[in-house]
Amino acid sequence: MAQQHITTTFTPDEFDERIAAAVERTIRPLIEAAIQPPSTPKLLTRQQTARFLGISLPTLHDWTMHGKITANRIGTRVRYYQTDVEAALQRIKTAKN
């Protein structure tokens, strides 16, 4: 099989622009992926969680103790993942209907 040769003439500036564009197309997605912060679920305080659910802090405590909602202890603090709170709210709404 014979090799084909394609000859094209570029000025040095055109050559530089084409190389830069090719590198840009290859590297840009890698850079953007590297600088995107990992998506971590938002943590809510007890007060934020109670407000979100429309309940009091004692009720939130009871729901946590009875397993209706999952709490996470971070050091001495209690936090709730917003995704867990939304899921619990959905379960509670479904149970009422």
MOPAC internal coordinates of N, CA, C and O (Angstrom, degrees):
PM7 1SCF
backbone

  N    0.0000 0     0.00 0     0.00 0    0    0    0
  C    1.4473 1     0.00 0     0.00 0    1    0    0
  C    1.5245 1   108.09 1     0.00 0    2    1    0
  O    1.2310 1   120.92 1   -54.27 1    3    2    1
  N    1.2683 1   115.85 1   125.73 1    3    2    1
  C    1.4633 1   121.30 1  -177.36 1    5    3    2
  C    1.5252 1   110.05 1   -82.04 1    6    5    3
  O    1.2310 1   121.06 1   -38.61 1    7    6    5
  N    1.3087 1   115.58 1   141.39 1    7    6    5
  C    1.4590 1   120.37 1   177.64 1    9    7    6
  C    1.5160 1   109.22 1   -83.10 1   10    9    7
  O    1.2310 1   121.53 1   -38.70 1   11   10    9
  N    1.3065 1   114.68 1   141.30 1   11   10    9
  C    1.4502 1   119.39 1   176.67 1   13   11   10
  C    1.5145 1   108.68 1  -101.11 1   14   13   11
  O    1.2310 1   120.52 1   -40.38 1   15   14   13
  N    1.2660 1   116.61 1   139.62 1   15   14   13
  C    1.4610 1   122.07 1   178.35 1   17   15   14
  C    1.5137 1   108.37 1  -114.47 1   18   17   15
  O    1.2310 1   121.44 1   -49.40 1   19   18   17
  N    1.3003 1   114.86 1   130.60 1   19   18   17
  C    1.4549 1   120.24 1   176.83 1   21   19   18
  C    1.5107 1   106.55 1  -112.40 1   22   21   19
  O    1.2310 1   121.32 1   -52.71 1   23   22   21
  N    1.2810 1   115.08 1   127.29 1   23   22   21
  C    1.4500 1   120.18 1  -179.03 1   25   23   22
  C    1.5202 1   108.56 1  -113.25 1   26   25   23
  O    1.2310 1   121.42 1   -53.69 1   27   26   25
  N    1.3232 1   114.88 1   126.31 1   27   26   25
  C    1.4580 1   120.91 1   177.64 1   29   27   26
  C    1.5154 1   107.05 1  -132.49 1   30   29   27
  O    1.2310 1   121.51 1   -36.20 1   31   30   29
  N    1.2920 1   114.71 1   143.80 1   31   30   29
  C    1.4558 1   119.25 1  -179.67 1   33   31   30
  C    1.5224 1   109.54 1  -106.84 1   34   33   31
  O    1.2310 1   121.25 1   -55.35 1   35   34   33
  N    1.3241 1   115.22 1   124.65 1   35   34   33
  C    1.4645 1   122.43 1   176.09 1   37   35   34
  C    1.5112 1   108.27 1  -122.92 1   38   37   35
  O    1.2310 1   121.73 1   -31.72 1   39   38   37
  N    1.3097 1   114.29 1   148.28 1   39   38   37
  C    1.4645 1   117.89 1   170.16 1   41   39   38
  C    1.5258 1   105.92 1   -75.48 1   42   41   39
  O    1.2310 1   119.69 1   -19.75 1   43   42   41
  N    1.3077 1   118.20 1   160.25 1   43   42   41
  C    1.4650 1   119.72 1   177.46 1   45   43   42
  C    1.5399 1   112.54 1   -55.37 1   46   45   43
  O    1.2310 1   119.85 1   141.70 1   47   46   45
  N    1.3235 1   117.89 1   -38.30 1   47   46   45
  C    1.4708 1   120.85 1   178.99 1   49   47   46
  C    1.5295 1   111.45 1   -66.66 1   50   49   47
  O    1.2310 1   120.03 1   137.77 1   51   50   49
  N    1.3307 1   117.56 1   -42.23 1   51   50   49
  C    1.4679 1   121.16 1   178.06 1   53   51   50
  C    1.5324 1   110.42 1   -63.23 1   54   53   51
  O    1.2310 1   121.47 1   139.19 1   55   54   53
  N    1.3315 1   114.79 1   -40.81 1   55   54   53
  C    1.4692 1   119.44 1   179.33 1   57   55   54
  C    1.5286 1   110.15 1   -62.03 1   58   57   55
  O    1.2310 1   120.70 1   134.38 1   59   58   57
  N    1.3386 1   116.27 1   -45.62 1   59   58   57
  C    1.4658 1   121.36 1   178.34 1   61   59   58
  C    1.5315 1   111.05 1   -60.04 1   62   61   59
  O    1.2310 1   120.22 1   136.94 1   63   62   61
  N    1.3384 1   117.18 1   -43.06 1   63   62   61
  C    1.4627 1   121.66 1  -179.59 1   65   63   62
  C    1.5273 1   111.12 1   -63.61 1   66   65   63
  O    1.2310 1   120.33 1   138.12 1   67   66   65
  N    1.3194 1   116.98 1   -41.88 1   67   66   65
  C    1.4653 1   120.39 1  -179.65 1   69   67   66
  C    1.5280 1   111.13 1   -67.45 1   70   69   67
  O    1.2310 1   120.34 1   139.20 1   71   70   69
  N    1.3203 1   116.95 1   -40.80 1   71   70   69
  C    1.4680 1   120.00 1   177.39 1   73   71   70
  C    1.5241 1   110.12 1   -64.91 1   74   73   71
  O    1.2310 1   120.21 1   135.61 1   75   74   73
  N    1.3284 1   117.20 1   -44.39 1   75   74   73
  C    1.4652 1   121.40 1   179.94 1   77   75   74
  C    1.5297 1   110.47 1   -61.53 1   78   77   75
  O    1.2310 1   119.99 1   138.32 1   79   78   77
  N    1.3266 1   117.62 1   -41.68 1   79   78   77
  C    1.4651 1   121.36 1   179.65 1   81   79   78
  C    1.5234 1   110.61 1   -65.30 1   82   81   79
  O    1.2310 1   119.87 1   139.51 1   83   82   81
  N    1.3216 1   117.85 1   -40.49 1   83   82   81
  C    1.4692 1   121.16 1   179.60 1   85   83   82
  C    1.5323 1   110.59 1   -66.29 1   86   85   83
  O    1.2310 1   120.69 1   138.11 1   87   86   85
  N    1.3088 1   116.29 1   -41.89 1   87   86   85
  C    1.4672 1   120.31 1   178.23 1   89   87   86
  C    1.5233 1   109.77 1   -65.23 1   90   89   87
  O    1.2310 1   120.42 1   137.22 1   91   90   89
  N    1.3260 1   116.80 1   -42.78 1   91   90   89
  C    1.4652 1   122.02 1   179.27 1   93   91   90
  C    1.5324 1   110.52 1   -58.57 1   94   93   91
  O    1.2310 1   120.10 1   133.07 1   95   94   93
  N    1.3328 1   117.42 1   -46.93 1   95   94   93
  C    1.4685 1   121.28 1  -179.84 1   97   95   94
  C    1.5222 1   111.55 1   -62.30 1   98   97   95
  O    1.2310 1   120.32 1   147.42 1   99   98   97
  N    1.3024 1   117.00 1   -32.58 1   99   98   97
  C    1.4611 1   120.94 1  -178.00 1  101   99   98
  C    1.5236 1   112.11 1   -83.14 1  102  101   99
  O    1.2310 1   120.28 1   137.27 1  103  102  101
  N    1.3026 1   117.07 1   -42.73 1  103  102  101
  C    1.4562 1   122.12 1  -172.18 1  105  103  102
  C    1.5348 1   113.38 1   -84.90 1  106  105  103
  O    1.2310 1   119.30 1   144.41 1  107  106  105
  N    1.3207 1   118.95 1   -35.59 1  107  106  105
  C    1.4721 1   121.86 1  -174.62 1  109  107  106
  C    1.5349 1   112.84 1   -52.65 1  110  109  107
  O    1.2310 1   118.63 1   130.48 1  111  110  109
  N    1.3418 1   120.21 1   -49.52 1  111  110  109
  C    1.4679 1   118.64 1   179.56 1  113  111  110
  C    1.5334 1   112.77 1   -61.01 1  114  113  111
  O    1.2310 1   120.34 1   145.65 1  115  114  113
  N    1.3189 1   116.96 1   -34.35 1  115  114  113
  C    1.4620 1   120.01 1   178.69 1  117  115  114
  C    1.5234 1   111.50 1   -67.32 1  118  117  115
  O    1.2310 1   120.82 1   138.61 1  119  118  117
  N    1.3226 1   116.05 1   -41.39 1  119  118  117
  C    1.4619 1   120.67 1   179.25 1  121  119  118
  C    1.5265 1   109.96 1   -66.22 1  122  121  119
  O    1.2310 1   120.47 1   134.41 1  123  122  121
  N    1.3333 1   116.71 1   -45.59 1  123  122  121
  C    1.4620 1   119.89 1  -179.01 1  125  123  122
  C    1.5283 1   110.97 1   -62.48 1  126  125  123
  O    1.2310 1   120.09 1   140.49 1  127  126  125
  N    1.3161 1   117.43 1   -39.51 1  127  126  125
  C    1.4656 1   120.65 1   178.56 1  129  127  126
  C    1.5252 1   110.55 1   -66.04 1  130  129  127
  O    1.2310 1   120.33 1   144.23 1  131  130  129
  N    1.3188 1   116.98 1   -35.77 1  131  130  129
  C    1.4600 1   120.77 1  -177.64 1  133  131  130
  C    1.5281 1   112.05 1   -72.36 1  134  133  131
  O    1.2310 1   119.89 1   147.03 1  135  134  133
  N    1.3433 1   117.82 1   -32.97 1  135  134  133
  C    1.4630 1   119.16 1  -176.39 1  137  135  134
  C    1.5217 1   112.84 1   -92.29 1  138  137  135
  O    1.2310 1   119.47 1   172.30 1  139  138  137
  N    1.3388 1   118.61 1    -7.70 1  139  138  137
  C    1.4537 1   120.75 1   176.42 1  141  139  138
  C    1.5258 1   108.46 1   -71.21 1  142  141  139
  O    1.2310 1   120.15 1   -54.24 1  143  142  141
  N    1.3077 1   117.32 1   125.76 1  143  142  141
  C    1.4606 1   118.20 1   177.33 1  145  143  142
  C    1.5281 1   109.24 1   -67.73 1  146  145  143
  O    1.2310 1   120.44 1   -36.04 1  147  146  145
  N    1.3131 1   116.77 1   143.96 1  147  146  145
  C    1.4581 1   118.01 1   178.01 1  149  147  146
  C    1.5233 1   109.33 1   -63.53 1  150  149  147
  O    1.2310 1   120.98 1   -37.83 1  151  150  149
  N    1.2932 1   115.73 1   142.17 1  151  150  149
  C    1.4533 1   118.26 1  -178.77 1  153  151  150
  C    1.5265 1   109.15 1   -78.61 1  154  153  151
  O    1.2310 1   121.82 1   -68.34 1  155  154  153
  N    1.3199 1   114.11 1   111.66 1  155  154  153
  C    1.4540 1   119.74 1   178.57 1  157  155  154
  C    1.5197 1   107.63 1  -112.14 1  158  157  155
  O    1.2310 1   120.49 1   -38.78 1  159  158  157
  N    1.3076 1   116.68 1   141.22 1  159  158  157
  C    1.4624 1   119.04 1   179.32 1  161  159  158
  C    1.5230 1   110.66 1   -62.34 1  162  161  159
  O    1.2310 1   121.39 1   -34.85 1  163  162  161
  N    1.3054 1   114.94 1   145.15 1  163  162  161
  C    1.4524 1   120.75 1  -179.93 1  165  163  162
  C    1.5252 1   109.76 1   -74.34 1  166  165  163
  O    1.2310 1   120.65 1   -44.09 1  167  166  165
  N    1.3182 1   116.36 1   135.91 1  167  166  165
  C    1.4609 1   122.35 1   176.59 1  169  167  166
  C    1.5249 1   109.47 1   -95.83 1  170  169  167
  O    1.2310 1   121.17 1   -44.23 1  171  170  169
  N    1.3208 1   115.36 1   135.77 1  171  170  169
  C    1.4582 1   121.34 1   178.89 1  173  171  170
  C    1.5209 1   109.87 1  -112.70 1  174  173  171
  O    1.2310 1   120.99 1   -33.61 1  175  174  173
  N    1.3182 1   115.72 1   146.39 1  175  174  173
  C    1.4659 1   120.44 1   174.06 1  177  175  174
  C    1.5273 1   108.43 1   -75.55 1  178  177  175
  O    1.2310 1   120.50 1    -7.21 1  179  178  177
  N    1.3300 1   116.65 1   172.79 1  179  178  177
  C    1.4586 1   120.68 1   177.08 1  181  179  178
  C    1.5281 1   110.11 1   -62.21 1  182  181  179
  O    1.2310 1   120.66 1   138.04 1  183  182  181
  N    1.3232 1   116.35 1   -41.96 1  183  182  181
  C    1.4619 1   120.48 1  -179.59 1  185  183  182
  C    1.5347 1   111.01 1   -64.30 1  186  185  183
  O    1.2310 1   120.31 1   134.95 1  187  186  185
  N    1.3253 1   117.01 1   -45.05 1  187  186  185
  C    1.4606 1   120.50 1   179.17 1  189  187  186
  C    1.5209 1   111.02 1   -62.83 1  190  189  187
  O    1.2310 1   120.75 1   139.95 1  191  190  189
  N    1.3346 1   116.17 1   -40.05 1  191  190  189
  C    1.4615 1   120.79 1  -179.35 1  193  191  190
  C    1.5262 1   110.69 1   -65.82 1  194  193  191
  O    1.2310 1   120.31 1   134.25 1  195  194  193
  N    1.3315 1   117.02 1   -45.75 1  195  194  193
  C    1.4637 1   120.65 1   178.96 1  197  195  194
  C    1.5218 1   110.58 1   -61.44 1  198  197  195
  O    1.2310 1   120.27 1   137.15 1  199  198  197
  N    1.3147 1   117.08 1   -42.85 1  199  198  197
  C    1.4653 1   121.52 1   179.08 1  201  199  198
  C    1.5307 1   110.21 1   -63.35 1  202  201  199
  O    1.2310 1   120.47 1   137.07 1  203  202  201
  N    1.3365 1   116.71 1   -42.93 1  203  202  201
  C    1.4655 1   121.97 1  -179.93 1  205  203  202
  C    1.5313 1   110.59 1   -61.02 1  206  205  203
  O    1.2310 1   120.77 1   139.01 1  207  206  205
  N    1.3265 1   116.13 1   -40.99 1  207  206  205
  C    1.4629 1   120.99 1  -178.77 1  209  207  206
  C    1.5276 1   113.01 1   -83.83 1  210  209  207
  O    1.2310 1   120.55 1   165.55 1  211  210  209
  N    1.3307 1   116.56 1   -14.45 1  211  210  209
  C    1.4593 1   120.52 1  -178.98 1  213  211  210
  C    1.5218 1   112.62 1    73.70 1  214  213  211
  O    1.2310 1   121.15 1  -143.69 1  215  214  213
  N    1.3354 1   115.40 1    36.31 1  215  214  213
  C    1.4640 1   121.10 1  -178.97 1  217  215  214
  C    1.5263 1   109.41 1  -129.06 1  218  217  215
  O    1.2310 1   121.27 1    -9.21 1  219  218  217
  N    1.3275 1   115.18 1   170.79 1  219  218  217
  C    1.4686 1   120.12 1   178.61 1  221  219  218
  C    1.5327 1   109.33 1   -86.22 1  222  221  219
  O    1.2310 1   121.02 1   -14.20 1  223  222  221
  N    1.3344 1   115.65 1   165.80 1  223  222  221
  C    1.4653 1   120.33 1   176.63 1  225  223  222
  C    1.5316 1   112.58 1   -62.14 1  226  225  223
  O    1.2310 1   119.20 1   139.07 1  227  226  225
  N    1.3536 1   119.14 1   -40.93 1  227  226  225
  C    1.4717 1   118.10 1   176.42 1  229  227  226
  C    1.5363 1   112.45 1   -62.01 1  230  229  227
  O    1.2310 1   120.41 1   142.32 1  231  230  229
  N    1.3257 1   116.83 1   -37.68 1  231  230  229
  C    1.4694 1   119.57 1   177.83 1  233  231  230
  C    1.5256 1   110.34 1   -66.57 1  234  233  231
  O    1.2310 1   120.33 1   139.44 1  235  234  233
  N    1.3144 1   116.98 1   -40.56 1  235  234  233
  C    1.4620 1   120.47 1   176.62 1  237  235  234
  C    1.5298 1   109.92 1   -60.03 1  238  237  235
  O    1.2310 1   120.53 1   136.83 1  239  238  237
  N    1.3086 1   116.59 1   -43.17 1  239  238  237
  C    1.4658 1   120.88 1   177.94 1  241  239  238
  C    1.5325 1   110.38 1   -59.72 1  242  241  239
  O    1.2310 1   120.71 1   134.04 1  243  242  241
  N    1.3329 1   116.26 1   -45.96 1  243  242  241
  C    1.4712 1   120.01 1   178.85 1  245  243  242
  C    1.5303 1   111.09 1   -61.49 1  246  245  243
  O    1.2310 1   120.19 1   134.77 1  247  246  245
  N    1.3105 1   117.24 1   -45.23 1  247  246  245
  C    1.4747 1   120.95 1  -179.74 1  249  247  246
  C    1.5272 1   110.03 1   -61.50 1  250  249  247
  O    1.2310 1   120.87 1   141.66 1  251  250  249
  N    1.3323 1   115.94 1   -38.34 1  251  250  249
  C    1.4655 1   119.77 1   179.21 1  253  251  250
  C    1.5273 1   109.94 1   -67.01 1  254  253  251
  O    1.2310 1   120.24 1   135.51 1  255  254  253
  N    1.3180 1   117.14 1   -44.49 1  255  254  253
  C    1.4695 1   121.40 1  -178.88 1  257  255  254
  C    1.5332 1   111.64 1   -64.89 1  258  257  255
  O    1.2310 1   120.20 1   146.89 1  259  258  257
  N    1.3304 1   117.23 1   -33.11 1  259  258  257
  C    1.4624 1   121.66 1  -178.95 1  261  259  258
  C    1.5333 1   112.72 1   -91.60 1  262  261  259
  O    1.2310 1   119.79 1  -175.04 1  263  262  261
  N    1.3329 1   118.01 1     4.96 1  263  262  261
  C    1.4591 1   121.55 1   174.58 1  265  263  262
  C    1.5186 1   115.83 1    79.53 1  266  265  263
  O    1.2310 1   120.16 1  -167.17 1  267  266  265
  N    1.3325 1   117.30 1    12.83 1  267  266  265
  C    1.4657 1   119.18 1   177.62 1  269  267  266
  C    1.5263 1   111.07 1   -72.31 1  270  269  267
  O    1.2310 1   120.96 1   154.47 1  271  270  269
  N    1.3165 1   115.78 1   -25.53 1  271  270  269
  C    1.4691 1   121.51 1   179.78 1  273  271  270
  C    1.5298 1   107.81 1  -144.49 1  274  273  271
  O    1.2310 1   120.68 1   -33.50 1  275  274  273
  N    1.3143 1   116.31 1   146.50 1  275  274  273
  C    1.4631 1   121.41 1  -176.42 1  277  275  274
  C    1.5250 1   110.51 1   -99.11 1  278  277  275
  O    1.2310 1   121.21 1   -52.58 1  279  278  277
  N    1.3240 1   115.30 1   127.42 1  279  278  277
  C    1.4632 1   121.60 1   176.40 1  281  279  278
  C    1.5207 1   108.68 1  -102.48 1  282  281  279
  O    1.2310 1   120.81 1   -24.81 1  283  282  281
  N    1.3074 1   116.06 1   155.19 1  283  282  281
  C    1.4614 1   122.80 1   177.90 1  285  283  282
  C    1.5132 1   108.29 1  -126.48 1  286  285  283
  O    1.2310 1   120.89 1   -52.38 1  287  286  285
  N    1.3123 1   115.89 1   127.62 1  287  286  285
  C    1.4548 1   120.30 1   179.43 1  289  287  286
  C    1.5246 1   108.00 1   -93.69 1  290  289  287
  O    1.2310 1   121.39 1   -55.15 1  291  290  289
  N    1.3179 1   114.95 1   124.85 1  291  290  289
  C    1.4578 1   122.10 1   176.46 1  293  291  290
  C    1.5192 1   105.95 1  -119.69 1  294  293  291
  O    1.2310 1   121.39 1   -79.88 1  295  294  293
  N    1.3079 1   114.94 1   100.12 1  295  294  293
  C    1.4570 1   119.52 1  -172.28 1  297  295  294
  C    1.5185 1   107.82 1    67.35 1  298  297  295
  O    1.2310 1   120.95 1    57.36 1  299  298  297
  N    1.3270 1   115.78 1  -122.64 1  299  298  297
  C    1.4621 1   119.85 1   178.43 1  301  299  298
  C    1.5259 1   111.73 1   -97.94 1  302  301  299
  O    1.2310 1   120.23 1  -178.29 1  303  302  301
  N    1.2983 1   117.16 1     1.71 1  303  302  301
  C    1.4690 1   121.35 1  -175.80 1  305  303  302
  C    1.5213 1   111.35 1  -100.09 1  306  305  303
  O    1.2310 1   121.57 1   -31.20 1  307  306  305
  N    1.3190 1   114.61 1   148.80 1  307  306  305
  C    1.4608 1   121.03 1   176.59 1  309  307  306
  C    1.5259 1   107.62 1  -106.16 1  310  309  307
  O    1.2310 1   121.15 1   -50.86 1  311  310  309
  N    1.3183 1   115.40 1   129.14 1  311  310  309
  C    1.4649 1   121.21 1   179.33 1  313  311  310
  C    1.5252 1   108.54 1  -132.43 1  314  313  311
  O    1.2310 1   121.56 1   -24.65 1  315  314  313
  N    1.3130 1   114.62 1   155.35 1  315  314  313
  C    1.4620 1   121.94 1   178.39 1  317  315  314
  C    1.5241 1   108.44 1  -124.14 1  318  317  315
  O    1.2310 1   120.67 1   -47.17 1  319  318  317
  N    1.3310 1   116.32 1   132.83 1  319  318  317
  C    1.4598 1   119.36 1   174.55 1  321  319  318
  C    1.5261 1   107.90 1   -72.90 1  322  321  319
  O    1.2310 1   120.83 1   -47.15 1  323  322  321
  N    1.3199 1   116.01 1   132.85 1  323  322  321
  C    1.4608 1   120.23 1  -178.24 1  325  323  322
  C    1.5279 1   111.32 1   -57.41 1  326  325  323
  O    1.2310 1   120.29 1   143.09 1  327  326  325
  N    1.3311 1   117.04 1   -36.91 1  327  326  325
  C    1.4648 1   119.97 1   179.27 1  329  327  326
  C    1.5361 1   110.40 1   -64.05 1  330  329  327
  O    1.2310 1   119.99 1   142.07 1  331  330  329
  N    1.3353 1   117.62 1   -37.93 1  331  330  329
  C    1.4680 1   121.02 1   177.01 1  333  331  330
  C    1.5229 1   110.85 1   -66.65 1  334  333  331
  O    1.2310 1   120.54 1   140.12 1  335  334  333
  N    1.3311 1   116.57 1   -39.88 1  335  334  333
  C    1.4636 1   121.04 1   179.98 1  337  335  334
  C    1.5274 1   109.82 1   -64.56 1  338  337  335
  O    1.2310 1   120.57 1   135.63 1  339  338  337
  N    1.3239 1   116.51 1   -44.37 1  339  338  337
  C    1.4644 1   119.99 1   179.37 1  341  339  338
  C    1.5246 1   111.07 1   -63.72 1  342  341  339
  O    1.2310 1   120.31 1   139.77 1  343  342  341
  N    1.3283 1   117.02 1   -40.23 1  343  342  341
  C    1.4680 1   120.94 1   178.57 1  345  343  342
  C    1.5334 1   110.58 1   -65.00 1  346  345  343
  O    1.2310 1   120.37 1   138.05 1  347  346  345
  N    1.3273 1   116.90 1   -41.95 1  347  346  345
  C    1.4656 1   120.67 1   178.55 1  349  347  346
  C    1.5197 1   110.23 1   -63.77 1  350  349  347
  O    1.2310 1   120.38 1   137.95 1  351  350  349
  N    1.3152 1   116.88 1   -42.05 1  351  350  349
  C    1.4613 1   120.95 1   178.97 1  353  351  350
  C    1.5242 1   110.23 1   -61.30 1  354  353  351
  O    1.2310 1   120.60 1   138.18 1  355  354  353
  N    1.3220 1   116.46 1   -41.82 1  355  354  353
  C    1.4709 1   120.49 1   178.58 1  357  355  354
  C    1.5316 1   110.52 1   -63.30 1  358  357  355
  O    1.2310 1   120.27 1   137.07 1  359  358  357
  N    1.3323 1   117.08 1   -42.93 1  359  358  357
  C    1.4727 1   120.53 1   178.99 1  361  359  358
  C    1.5244 1   110.66 1   -63.09 1  362  361  359
  O    1.2310 1   120.57 1   139.35 1  363  362  361
  N    1.3250 1   116.52 1   -40.65 1  363  362  361
  C    1.4610 1   120.81 1  -179.04 1  365  363  362
  C    1.5404 1   110.31 1   -66.98 1  366  365  363
  O    1.2310 1   120.48 1   137.34 1  367  366  365
  N    1.3331 1   116.69 1   -42.66 1  367  366  365
  C    1.4704 1   120.25 1   178.24 1  369  367  366
  C    1.5256 1   110.58 1   -63.52 1  370  369  367
  O    1.2310 1   120.44 1   139.47 1  371  370  369
  N    1.3414 1   116.76 1   -40.53 1  371  370  369
  C    1.4517 1   120.71 1  -179.79 1  373  371  370
  C    1.5327 1   110.84 1   -66.79 1  374  373  371
  O    1.2310 1   120.41 1   140.71 1  375  374  373
  N    1.3187 1   116.83 1   -39.29 1  375  374  373
  C    1.4680 1   120.99 1   179.78 1  377  375  374
  C    1.5253 1   111.04 1   -65.48 1  378  377  375
  O    1.2310 1   119.66 1   147.15 1  379  378  377
  N    1.3046 1   118.26 1   -32.85 1  379  378  377
  C    1.4751 1   121.81 1  -179.88 1  381  379  378
  C    1.5162 1   111.70 1   -71.82 1  382  381  379
  O    1.2310 1   120.52 1   151.49 1  383  382  381
  N    1.3315 1   116.62 1   -28.51 1  383  382  381
  C    1.4709 1   119.59 1  -177.63 1  385  383  382
  C    1.4517 1   109.57 1   -87.30 1  386  385  383
  O    1.2310 1   120.10 1   180.00 1  387  386  385

